[in-house]
Amino acid sequence: MSNLHDLPVDERPRERLVKYGVEALSLQELLALIFGRGTKDNPVMMISQKLLSKFGSLRLIEEASIEDLRIIKGLGLAKACQLKACFEVARRLNFLQQVVRHSRDGENPVSPEDIYQIVRSKIINFHKEHLLVISLDNRNKIIGVDTISVGTLNSNLIHPRETFEIAIKRHAAQIILCHNHPSGELTPSEDDLNITKNILEAGKIIGIELIDHLIIVRNNFFSFKIKKLI
């Protein structure tokens, strides 16, 4: 039985989903629905089970590369790409929900913990450093989250012009910088310190306040505001 149509009707994930709801399906069944079909020697339900056995958790499956996923027999490039796409859709939805939730509570002061929770899922899996600018209005409502740099952050390459160009377009009253450290190291580099200093000084001239700069790693963050570096 290489595909779902080969299963008895009452055991097919799609029919069970329609009848009982998506919550009734096991993780193996959900993965099988994403893949759709298997191969002659590797039925789709078997591929799903092998994937779960190999990685052990959804988080580890999400973190796996295309090459890692293709180690599973029967899971070729197309299925690996389908799976990565599903995780990315879920990640973007989660990010949007976090931003919308905070926007509704915009009267409350935004905290470093709030920003960490909002941005974490967006950038922790990147293998390069990404610098984001979070724009806020004068009521602390998030009005934009924009990527302004990808790659190793260098104070000679990151110019206040690019940072404030997007903030001005969004009519921001204040901004927060965020970037990830793929290495997991939380300590700011010399370039991190210089970038923050340059943006802080430029903001005072332009009239858009830099209120924090966060370094994000998987399970923690470093706040320049908390450490009184801003």
Phi, psi and omega in degrees: 000094186274337180228173188293333180291343179280346179282155172303147186307316185284357178251357181286128182303321183295315180294323178293323179297313181296321186281318188248349183098154185295333181294339183282346184277144174285165178299323177299318180292321179297317178296320179298323178295322178295316183285324176085307181211160177251211177239176182303317183265351183225088178303153187298323178292327178291319178301316180297317180293320178298321179297315180293321180292322182292314187260335171085337181203159178297322181299317180289328175294318180299321183283342183294145177280169175304317181296319179296318182295324184287357174294330179292124181297131181093350180258092183273192183299316182299313181293321179298319179292321177301317182293315179298322179295320179297317178296322181290321176299315179297320180296317180293322178296316179299318179297316180297319180296322179296316180295315180297318180299316179291323181299325179291331180258031189298344179287340180277141178302133179285134182252160175303325178295321177300311182297320179301313181295325181289316189270335188311308184292340183283326191235353187292336182268000177289140179267357173239159178287133177240129177256122181249149172245121176260118181263137179231149176272187184282003174249018179067021178270130178290124181243001177179146174228115188230140175272126181245351179204141175229130182121182179299125182285130182225127184297341177280342183256329180274111184252141178306333182303310181294323182296312185274345177300313181288325179295320179294317178300326182270001180058043182285145174266336180204161181224160172231132173268144174220137169211155182265154170245100181302335180289342184088357180282127183270339184294129179297140175278172177298321178294322177301316180294318182291319178300314181299316180298316181296316181291321180299313181292319179295323180297324179296323180288317184285330183096018175241112189282133169274113186260345176191163172219120182251136168258125187250129168234180191304311187239020183196173177209160176241126181250121177297328180293313180297322180277006177060036174265355173234000000 
